[in-house]
Amino acid sequence: MAPEGLRRIMQEIQVADYELHASFRIVANRELESEHISAFMAASIRRDRMMSQVFSYVAEQHKQRACESLNARRNGNGNH
């Protein structure tokens, strides 16, 4: 994933958060109807999937950095 893709996903997560907070207000006001439940569930699932992509990206970056560090140590260059 390119940094541009990560930025796009972060913006989409922010939109999903707004949707979820709106749903929370509806729940708190006890105005929950079936379409609200569907919208809430859809926003939750969409946000979870996007967060999964972000976590995967971060894990891959961590793995790459760890490999680079290990290779640098093996090659006698401890500067990494």
C-alpha positions in Angstrom: 0.0 0.0 0.0 1.4 3.4 -1.0 1.3 6.3 1.5 -1.4 7.9 -0.7 -3.6 4.8 -0.2 -3.0 4.9 3.5 -4.1 8.6 3.6 -7.2 7.8 1.7 -8.1 4.9 4.0 -7.5 7.2 7.0 -9.9 9.7 5.6 -12.5 7.0 5.0 -12.0 5.8 8.6 -12.7 9.3 9.8 -16.0 9.4 7.8 -17.0 6.0 9.2 -16.3 7.3 12.7 -18.6 10.2 12.1 -21.3 7.7 10.9 -20.8 5.6 14.0 -21.0 8.5 16.4 -24.2 9.6 14.7 -25.5 6.1 15.3 -24.4 6.2 18.9 -26.5 9.3 19.4 -29.5 7.6 17.9 -29.0 4.6 20.2 -28.6 6.9 23.2 -31.8 8.7 22.4 -33.6 5.4 22.0 -34.6 6.2 18.5 -33.1 3.0 17.0 -35.0 1.6 14.1 -34.2 -1.2 11.7 -32.5 1.0 9.1 -30.4 2.6 11.8 -29.3 -0.9 12.9 -28.3 -1.7 9.3 -26.4 1.6 8.9 -24.6 1.1 12.2 -23.6 -2.5 11.4 -22.4 -1.5 7.9 -20.4 1.4 9.2 -18.8 -0.8 11.9 -17.9 -3.5 9.4 -16.5 -1.0 6.9 -14.4 0.7 9.5 -13.1 -2.6 10.9 -12.0 -3.7 7.4 -10.2 -0.4 6.8 -8.5 -0.7 10.2 -7.4 -4.2 9.2 -5.8 -2.8 6.1 -3.9 -0.2 8.2 -2.8 -2.8 10.7 -1.6 -5.0 7.9 0.4 -2.1 6.4 2.0 -1.2 9.8 2.9 -4.9 10.4 4.5 -5.2 6.9 6.5 -2.0 7.6 7.6 -3.3 10.9 8.6 -6.6 9.3 10.6 -4.9 6.6 12.4 -2.7 9.1 13.2 -5.7 11.2 14.6 -7.6 8.2 16.7 -4.5 7.2 18.1 -4.2 10.7 18.9 -7.9 10.8 20.6 -7.8 7.4 22.6 -4.7 8.5 23.8 -6.6 11.6 24.7 -9.6 9.5 26.7 -7.4 7.2 28.5 -5.7 10.0 26.8 -2.4 9.6 25.1 -1.7 12.9 24.0 1.8 11.9 20.4 0.6 11.0 
